[in-house]
Amino acid sequence: MSVAALIQLLLVLLVLGLLVWLVFWVLSQFAVPEPLAKIIRIVAVVIAVLIIITILMNFAGIGYGTRILPG
């Protein structure tokens, strides 16, 4: 893995973290009813985790269409 790839990974994670923080901040600034606010927070975290898993799998060489198990 090259230094450029690590810097790119760091930048993507930083931007993703800022976007999740922005969602949490906007929800705290506006009066969103609590069940809806909790659902939005959960959806934002789940999407961020899925993006992070996808990025890490691509860096590990396990992309879309790659068979993990032999056979």
N, C-alpha and C positions, 0 to 999 in steps of 0.2 A: 504494500500500500504506500502510495507516495505522499509526500507532504502536502501537495496540492489537494489530494483527495481528502485528507484529514481536515484541512482548512475549509474545504467545501462542506464537509459533514458538520463541522462546528458552526458554520454560518447558517446552514439549514436548521440545525437544532436551536440556534439562537432566535431565528425568525419565528420558528414554530412556538417556542416558549413565549416570545413577545405576543404572538397572536392569542395564545391561551390566556395569558395574563390580561390582555385587552378585553377578552370576553368576560372574564371575572370582574374586571374593573367596571365595565359598562353595566353589568348586572347589579353591582353594588351602588352605582350612581343613580339608576332609575328604579322606580318603585314597581318591580315586576313581582306578581304574586308568587308566593313561595313554591308551590308545586311546579310551576312552569320554570322558575329560576333554577331549581334543582335539576330538572330534566335537561335544561340547556347546558348546565355545568357538566353533567354526566356525558352528554353527547359530545361536547367539546373535548373532554379528556379522552374519551374512547377514540374519537377521530385522530387526536394527536398521537395516542399510543399506537394505533394502526399504521399511521404514517411513519413513525419511528421504527416499528418492526419491519416495515417494507424497506426502508432505507438501509437498515442494518443487514437485512437478508441480501440485498443487492450488493452491499460491500463484501459480504461473506461469499458471494458467488452463487447464491441460491436465488435465482430470479424466477420470473413467471415461466411456467412450462418446464422447469427443471425437475427431474425426478429425484426425490430425496433418497428413497429406498431402491436398491437394485432389484431388477427383475421385471 
